[in-house]
Amino acid sequence: MQETYSEPSDENIWKKEWGGELFFSHGTKHSKGVCILINPTIQLQVDCRYSNSSSRIVLITISLNGQKVTLVNIFASNDQANQLQFLQDLNNCIIDKTELTSLNVGGDWNCTLTKKDKMGGAPWKPTTYSNLISTIIELFDLIDMQRIRHPKLRKFTDESKSLRLKYRIDFFLIAKDLTVYIK
């Protein structure tokens, strides 16, 4: 049985502190768990909400100014054996529950997509997992907006000072149709 990190009373405290809507997929006290926070000033209607049993995916589809938008926050496993199952779950979730033309998937992918996303250590090389993420990007017509807008930028989201390694493993993939709204 999985011990949940947050009791509903904690959610109420967080909602009160944040002031807007929160959507959770709870992990344990020591791992996993994701959340989507909605700005308290935004008026929206939630059409669909989903969180998976492994506490690694939370999804909402909202109506915002007459347009449906799907937001997905993820926390991928760093265990290679579990990464393929995670991508299968994510893929099924996207197919079953999203508006593909307005899909936003972001979070901790525990993977670098290109050699620009890694500095230090052994040279970067693609993995089965990174190749499958690239396939999802193509299949659902998504883009890595940071890479599109800043192709030479080398910023990182994770670092091991002792190993002198830096990685960009946290990123957002956005439906191409939404690029006109990105500032």
ABEGO torsion letter per residue (X at the ends): XBBBABBAAAAAAAAAAAGBBBBBBBBBAABEEBBBBBBAABBBBBABBBBBAAGABBBBBBBBGGBBBBBBBBBBBABAAAAAAAAAAAAAAAAAABBAAABBBBEBAGBBABAAABBEEBBBBBBAAAAAAAAAAAAAGBBBAAAAABAABBBBABBBAAAGBBBBABBBBBBAAAAAABX
